[in-house]
Amino acid sequence: MHKYGALRGLLTAALVASGIAVATVPACRAIGNQAATNVSPACPDISTSAAVSGAPVRILAIGDSITSACQWQAELDRLLTKARVPHVITTYAVGGSRCKYWVPNIGNVLATAQPDLVYLYCGTNDDPNEKMYGETATAWSFRYLAESIHTYRPAKPALLVPTLVGYSDAAIAPDWLWANTEPKTNDILWSQMTRYMHPSWYAGIANIQVMPGTAEYIGGDGIHPNAGGHRTIGRLMYDAAAGGMGWPAAASLGEPPLCGMSGHRKGYPRPAYTPC
């Protein structure tokens, strides 16, 4: 079992406990030489069907190619509609982008999307050895993004669902990715996420690394999710936010449990799992 095996229970306890103090977080420096780009939505907004009434929850999905494929959002939309949660899902994602790509762009994206909830899926393409202001670029960028999302609307802060990176298929993906980059990046991301583990900051954490990097979930390149993988990510995204957003649990909607969620990384045995 990998080091985040108890993540879901620990996070749930941390987010529902009252009186937890927010960790003191060093303020991020100015953006410096990071240049903004003319980023635009990766796909059309997904809006609730007319059958679900009420003021919609405005959801923003930020990410790389896994998010720009605009597929896992369809499963999130299905579950929200089944739960009768009115919503609008807006996606800003750029294939190959690193966490630092969003630093100079986050202000414009937030101002345009005006989200109540933000899914931040970055890190897949990060170089864990890249430095920014004397620390890893991933760590600095995550803090900048988390603080920007939390403070863009002071009167009613948006909640964040950050993600831990899913593992590629160790059988066919390049070794530098699954054996080096992904586990190191997840360690960096987790260390930064714990700084903000408070219900006023997070709706939850989407632990995508529990999804096995195998052919049931990953496509022929060994890296990107197949259709089943995208559906699983959408479910993990829903489950991560459900408690913090007051949405009904997927089980109460008649949704079956996910099959064999047990991610694999170098140095840890591949657990037995049940293919879907």
Order of alpha helices (4+ residues) and beta strands (2+ residues): alpha-beta-beta-alpha-alpha-beta-alpha-beta-beta-beta-alpha-beta-alpha-beta-alpha
